[in-house]
Amino acid sequence: MRPLPRAAALALLAITCLLFAQEKKPAPKLLVAFPLGVELGKKTALTLRGLNLDHIKAVHVEPAGAVVAIESNGTAAVPNNTSKETLGDTQARVAITLPKDFTGDRLLLRVESAEGRSEPLMVPVLREGAFVLEKEENNAFKTAQPFTLPARVAASIRSGQDVDVYVISGKAGQEIFIEVFAHRGGSLCDAMLTLRDERLSLLAGDDDSAGGRDPRLQLRLPADGKYFLIVQDAHDTGGEMHPYHLIVR
């Protein structure tokens, strides 16, 4: 069998390299993680969403100290009114356990596949004293969840038409700042925020003032007494991709 001419051999090599380059997938890209935080001393189930996560083989965490296990990964449907560039079309479900003596207020997550490592994604650490966890059922004024100021509540709109109600005590003339962090962290929650006094009279409400689709309120309280904070989704949707943090100070 006669060998190929040099020009033909080079052309064949170029075609082979081109085909290989076209078949090779890019490195994975992490976009969001649900819920918006990991608890200390407990196993937290995280859903990581992004691009090319269906073949990841490892999750790397900084700083060291966390135990991580990949439980599943694969393709994922892109919800309506979103795009794969913002929420991804693949996901990985991982379990992260942080020891109680873990230091630091955030984790940096990277995932790795045969094609390389992703850029880091920041996930808050829900440290006792710095965060309050939502307690269901807090969907009515009679069952409103109390907390003291300042506070950051880690919560979620768990299902369609879910409403979360919180109650605080305030003083006349006290300036109060209330903000929801959700959409800016990748959550699908389009939060609406309202504030009512103990007679349930509406004092203030907001939808998008904090940036993106997140609300923010700042005002002086008119009297001593109890005040109710209500968080709900503007479209009455909910689920695991609707977490939020309620920040009050």
Secondary structure, 3 states (H helix, E strand, C coil): CCCCCHHHHHHHHHHHHHHHHHHCCCCCEEEEEECCCEEECCEEEEEEEEECCCCCCEEEEECCCCEEEEEEEEECCCCCCCCHHHHCCEEEEEEEEECCCCCCCEEEEEEEECCEECCCEEEEEECECCEEECCCCCCCHHHCEECCCCEEEEEECCCCCCEEEEEEEECCCCEEEEEEECHHHCCCCCEEEEEEECCCCEEEEECCCCECCECEEEEECCCCEEEEEEEEECCCCCCCCCEEEEEEC
